[in-house]
Amino acid sequence: MAFGVLWTVMSVFIFITQIINISKARKREAEQSSDVPVSNPVSKTPAPPVMSSQPEIKQEFDPQFFQPAKSSIEEDDEDYKRMKRQGFE
């Protein structure tokens, strides 16, 4: 029972402090916006990058992983046939 009361008091206290902090932040924001004179900001945008006539080639995947697999299927078949002849199947 005491834990429930303590938990409720803490929750209410935190909730009230958050509301107070939000209201103070809004007041500060309103004061700062009224103090600053309104002027036309000068935007310094960088020049657009020069596009080359040739497209840039990006490799998404490493070609090493997309080469045909090197396997020894023929050798495996020979081993299988040899073992089958010897009765290991």
ChimeraX attribute file (.defattr): number of C-alpha atoms within 10 A of each C-alpha:
attribute: neighborCount
match mode: 1-to-1
recipient: residues
	/A:1	6
	/A:2	7
	/A:3	8
	/A:4	9
	/A:5	10
	/A:6	10
	/A:7	12
	/A:8	12
	/A:9	12
	/A:10	12
	/A:11	11
	/A:12	11
	/A:13	11
	/A:14	12
	/A:15	11
	/A:16	12
	/A:17	11
	/A:18	12
	/A:19	11
	/A:20	11
	/A:21	11
	/A:22	12
	/A:23	12
	/A:24	12
	/A:25	12
	/A:26	11
	/A:27	12
	/A:28	12
	/A:29	12
	/A:30	11
	/A:31	11
	/A:32	11
	/A:33	11
	/A:34	10
	/A:35	9
	/A:36	8
	/A:37	8
	/A:38	8
	/A:39	6
	/A:40	6
	/A:41	6
	/A:42	6
	/A:43	6
	/A:44	6
	/A:45	6
	/A:46	6
	/A:47	6
	/A:48	6
	/A:49	6
	/A:50	6
	/A:51	8
	/A:52	7
	/A:53	6
	/A:54	6
	/A:55	7
	/A:56	8
	/A:57	6
	/A:58	6
	/A:59	7
	/A:60	6
	/A:61	8
	/A:62	8
	/A:63	8
	/A:64	7
	/A:65	8
	/A:66	8
	/A:67	8
	/A:68	7
	/A:69	7
	/A:70	6
	/A:71	8
	/A:72	9
	/A:73	9
	/A:74	9
	/A:75	10
	/A:76	11
	/A:77	11
	/A:78	12
	/A:79	12
	/A:80	14
	/A:81	14
	/A:82	12
	/A:83	12
	/A:84	11
	/A:85	10
	/A:86	9
	/A:87	8
	/A:88	9
	/A:89	8
